[in-house]
Amino acid sequence: MTTHAARVRGFTVARHLTALGAMTGAAALALTGCGGQTPENKDRQEGLDPSTGEKIGEDVDFVDYFTAGSSIMVKKGNPEGVKSPADLCGEKVAVQSGSTAYDLLQSQKCDEPIDIEAYDTHDEAQARLKAGAVVADVADYPVVAYAAQTSGDGKDFEVVGEQIGAGPYGIAVPSSNTELRDALQAALDAAVRDGSYGKVLTKWNVREGALTDATINSGT
């Protein structure tokens, strides 16, 4: 996943952060991709800068609402029969530079290395796939799922294989605000039970990232 950063009451939250609102002039919560159980995510939860260990803000809890990793997008019909990262060995693949997908491609073990074409934006990588210049475009699952659904009215691309390195996305809430945390968890659980959660994911073609309930801090 491409890393972004923002502040939540002085706390740096990374990986796909979207501020939702503000209370008394400061963000009260944010959406972030936790990316699984790692020391870095534990540091973020405890208000520490993952790179220095310095305390830079208050602790947060993550109310998990979605699971996502990297996914492979190919041209409609999957002409090369790609099913997994191993099928990309020896092939030209487009990716956004500096992204988790880029790191994934670099770490893939192959007899013949993947010919990685890295671009500043995902739009550029997607354009290379559309032009037939590469066999695949690898990016965050929600990004390629949306592209497959919308580009050419769904006729240009398709997503193949399972998500790679999937981890929970969570809503970051200051640990001191347990009332807000518990209210969000209850609301998400209610949305799951009444089917509205599933309908939203189906609408945006990301049903594969669905959770069965809203957990807290499962990625730390």
Secondary structure as UniProt FT lines:
FT   STRAND          5..8
FT   TURN            9..10
FT   STRAND          11..14
FT   STRAND          18..19
FT   STRAND          22..23
FT   TURN            24..25
FT   STRAND          26..27
FT   STRAND          30..33
FT   HELIX           39..45
FT   TURN            46..47
FT   TURN            50..52
FT   STRAND          60..75
FT   TURN            76..77
FT   TURN            79..80
FT   HELIX           85..88
FT   TURN            89..90
FT   STRAND          92..96
FT   TURN            97..98
FT   HELIX           100..107
FT   STRAND          115..119
FT   HELIX           122..130
FT   TURN            131..132
FT   STRAND          136..140
FT   HELIX           141..150
FT   HELIX           151..154
FT   STRAND          157..174
FT   TURN            175..176
FT   HELIX           178..194
FT   HELIX           196..203
FT   TURN            204..205
FT   HELIX           207..209
FT   TURN            218..219
//
